[in-house]
Structures are given as structure tokens and as C-alpha cells.
Amino acid sequence: MSYKVEHLSSGEWYSEDLRFATADEAQAYAYGNPPYRVTPSDEPANYRFRDSRLVPGVMKSFDFAGCTWEEYVKGLGCLNPT
């Protein structure tokens, strides 16, 4: 499960391909771009939002306490745990 941000345009809700691991991350990403809403998604998370920036490549099927895909591949362990 993940969370997506939907934006209202011409009376319709649209979302980008960004999926976040938590509703709080999706909310923080969308903040300042109204109107928006955060809704659950069945798609896997593919981004984190940390320190006001997008971090791609979250592996939610094998969770390393918030490690990014790049950290995992490089064998760096969890540098930025959730």
C-alpha cells in the first residue's frame, strides 16, 4: 500500500505517478499546491519525501527501515531511517 497526491483540475482529480510510503509524506509533498487530496493506492511506494526533496526508489516489499534503493544497492545500510 502507498499514498498518492491528487490535484483538482477542471473539476476532475488527477494524480502523478509518484507513490509515497506514508500519507504524511504525500501531504508534505503536496503542501502549497492546492487544491489537492491524499488518497490510498494499491501500487507500491516509489518515492519518499525527505528534507523537502523527492527521494526515488523505495523498496516497500523488502523494507529496510526507510532506506532508499540507492543505499541498498550500494550496501550502505540505512543512512536515513524512518
C-alpha positions as CSV (number, residue, x, y, z in Angstrom):
1,M,0.0,0.0,0.0
2,S,1.1,3.6,-0.7
3,Y,-0.4,7.0,-0.9
4,K,-0.8,9.3,-3.9
5,V,-1.5,13.0,-4.3
6,E,-4.4,14.0,-6.5
7,H,-4.8,17.5,-7.8
8,L,-8.1,19.1,-8.9
9,S,-8.2,20.4,-12.4
10,S,-11.2,21.4,-14.5
11,G,-13.5,19.5,-12.0
12,E,-11.5,16.2,-12.2
13,W,-9.0,14.7,-9.9
14,Y,-5.6,13.7,-11.4
15,S,-2.5,12.1,-9.9
16,E,1.1,11.9,-10.9
17,D,3.0,8.6,-10.9
18,L,4.5,9.4,-7.5
19,R,3.5,7.0,-4.7
20,F,4.6,7.6,-1.2
21,A,5.2,5.2,1.7
22,T,3.1,7.3,4.2
23,A,0.2,9.7,4.0
24,D,2.3,12.3,5.9
25,E,5.0,12.2,3.1
26,A,2.3,12.7,0.4
27,Q,0.8,15.5,2.4
28,A,4.1,17.3,2.8
29,Y,4.9,16.9,-0.9
30,A,1.5,18.4,-1.9
31,Y,1.5,21.2,0.6
32,G,1.4,24.6,-1.1
33,N,-0.2,23.3,-4.3
34,P,-4.0,23.4,-3.7
35,P,-6.4,22.0,-4.3
36,Y,-5.2,18.6,-3.6
37,R,-6.1,15.4,-1.6
38,V,-4.1,12.4,-0.4
39,T,-5.6,9.0,-1.1
40,P,-4.5,5.4,-0.6
41,S,-3.2,3.4,-3.5
42,D,-2.6,-0.3,-4.1
43,E,0.6,0.4,-6.0
44,P,3.9,0.1,-4.3
45,A,5.6,3.2,-3.0
46,N,8.2,4.5,-5.4
47,Y,9.3,7.8,-3.7
48,R,10.0,9.2,-0.3
49,F,9.8,12.9,0.6
50,R,12.6,13.8,2.9
51,D,14.1,17.2,3.8
52,S,11.8,18.9,1.3
53,R,13.0,16.8,-1.6
54,L,11.9,13.7,-3.5
55,V,14.0,10.5,-3.0
56,P,13.3,7.9,-5.7
57,G,13.3,4.1,-5.4
58,V,11.7,2.9,-2.2
59,M,11.6,-0.9,-1.8
60,K,8.5,-1.5,0.3
61,S,8.3,-5.2,-0.5
62,F,11.5,-5.6,1.5
63,D,11.6,-2.7,3.9
64,F,15.0,-1.7,5.3
65,A,13.5,0.8,7.7
66,G,13.3,3.5,5.1
67,C,16.5,3.0,3.2
68,T,16.4,4.2,-0.4
69,W,17.0,1.8,-3.2
70,E,20.4,3.5,-4.0
71,E,21.5,3.0,-0.4
72,Y,20.5,-0.7,-0.5
73,V,22.2,-1.3,-3.9
74,K,25.4,0.3,-2.7
75,G,25.3,-1.8,0.5
76,L,25.3,1.3,2.7
77,G,22.6,0.1,5.1
78,C,20.1,2.6,6.4
79,L,21.5,6.0,6.4
80,N,18.1,7.7,6.7
81,P,15.8,5.5,8.7
82,T,12.2,6.4,9.0
